[in-house]
């Protein structure tokens, strides 16, 4: 069955970086984009960026340009999110979600379980 | 960026009744291929969001037919018929027409 399994919670100090993993299984890894979405405590959903694991193409929300890096490892079917220069406002649950590359629709059909990142001094 | 506006922001519904949530976009979500690039998600308490509707009106796999989506262009509606206790949570619309993908503020649905 399709699964997106994310790495565990992290606590970071302001100014540090965090890396979150999203490991895919149950489908052909290179046929789906991976999106990253975050949710601050008690808040709504915010899209961060997207990666095509087959060619490493990425697109980031302008708000995160320069701080966000998405990478993929086809050998382990894993996508990584790295967010640098963390501030308290980055405290949130981060989700990965898949999106079929060759056809529109039925996007974000599977999500990871979420990873809580807490930024605190 | 395309701005997504939902209303109402909260809703209390009696079991068995119907509920409707509106979502408006700041520009048309109708693509050249004729589809409206509008999704609906439900985030149940303590869970990840789950896809309910894509292309504005197509139900995702496994979604009960009590959930239906309608609308085109800039105005969309999610209707939940015969609301059940398990339908509680926050409902989000999201546009997938252009980057950045953007979400509505969310509508919290409670069952009385």
Interface residues (C-beta under 8 A of the other chain):
Chain A: X35 X37 X44 X45 X46 X47 X50 X59 X61 X62 X95 X97 X104 X105 X106 X107 X108 X109 X111 X112 X113 X114
Chain B: X31 X33 X35 X37 X39 X41 X43 X48 X49 X50 X51 X54 X55 X58 X60 X61 X92 X94 X96 X99 X100 X101 X102 X103 X104 X105 X106
